[in-house]
Amino acid sequence: MGGFELGDNQYGKAETRLVRVDRDGDTHAITDLNVTTTLAGDLAATHLTGDNSGVLPTDTQKNTVYAFARDGVGEIEDFALRLVRHFVTTTAEIKQARVRIEQYTWDRIAATGHSFARGAGTRTTTATCDGESAWVVSGVADLVVLNTTGSEFHGFPRDRYTTLPETHDRILATAVTANWRHASTGRDWAQAFAGARDRLLTAFADTHSRSLQQTLHAMGERVLEGDDDLVEVRLALPNKHHFLVDLAPFGLDNPGEVFHAADRPYGLIEGTVRRSDAPDAGLAWW
């Protein structure tokens, strides 16, 4: 029997919750984040012998997030880049750092400067630095969308276990998770995010869907078409099924008006759309 060796490994602090309030007189702004830091490098000693001389404590990683926030957060892409560059330059054994941030949306309630309501969707970013280069992925998660018509699903293979009827008009609903990779690390992040999110929604709304896969590809293409700095986009679209309820036992018809919204099980459609002339990213951490 052969020996053993240490394979790929990483460690970090998961889900550090950070809320920063910026106060401009009576008008306040909220930045509400969930930050996960992940580090990798020359860490064989701690795994093999328990020598922790190269292990930056995860508690230190958490504290760094809070300390950096004291100077302001700004756009989450910039905040993530600040953190990853710090981690790879302050501990010799750390060769690669990744920071993933989820930003929860808060909408201001009219006529107040300090009252907010939770908004739709979660803005996300992941920044990675290997000491020589850095790259950024932005995105959105849990963006729930629905079309009441304009969706079909038919022509699929049938076997002895197939009970799903074909449909030429159905509700199509999903909770969009999309991540798009930037070619550069210095740009107007807020504008880029707003544009990509708007194109996702517009593509979902104006695509006559014959499958959720087709819709996914249309959404990915639209995101890339509107921003030359974006290289590829990855999407995950769970099919949030809505089934027409049979009201015949009650002597009632149902002309496409009453549905049962099922939460599970659900179809999960995933895919990537990339520029045909873009080199393979080769980024294991993106």
Salt bridges, closest charged atoms under 4 A:
ASP22 OD1 - ARG20 NE 2.91
ASP32 OD1 - ARG17 NH1 2.78
ASP32 OD2 - ARG118 NH2 3.80
ASP42 OD2 - LYS95 NZ 3.92
ASP59 OD1 - LYS62 NZ 2.86
GLU75 OE1 - ARG123 NH2 2.89
GLU77 OE1 - ARG123 NH2 3.00
GLU152 OE1 - HIS154 NE2 2.66
GLU152 OE1 - HIS168 ND1 3.69
GLU152 OE2 - HIS208 NE2 2.75
ASP206 OD1 - ARG222 NH2 3.03
GLU221 OE2 - HIS217 ND1 3.94
ASP227 OD2 - ARG187 NH2 2.81
ASP229 OD2 - HIS182 ND1 3.80
ASP229 OD2 - ARG187 NH1 3.37
GLU232 OE2 - ARG181 NH2 2.99
GLU232 OE1 - ARG234 NE 3.95
GLU232 OE1 - ARG274 NH2 3.41
ASP263 OD2 - ARG264 NE 3.74
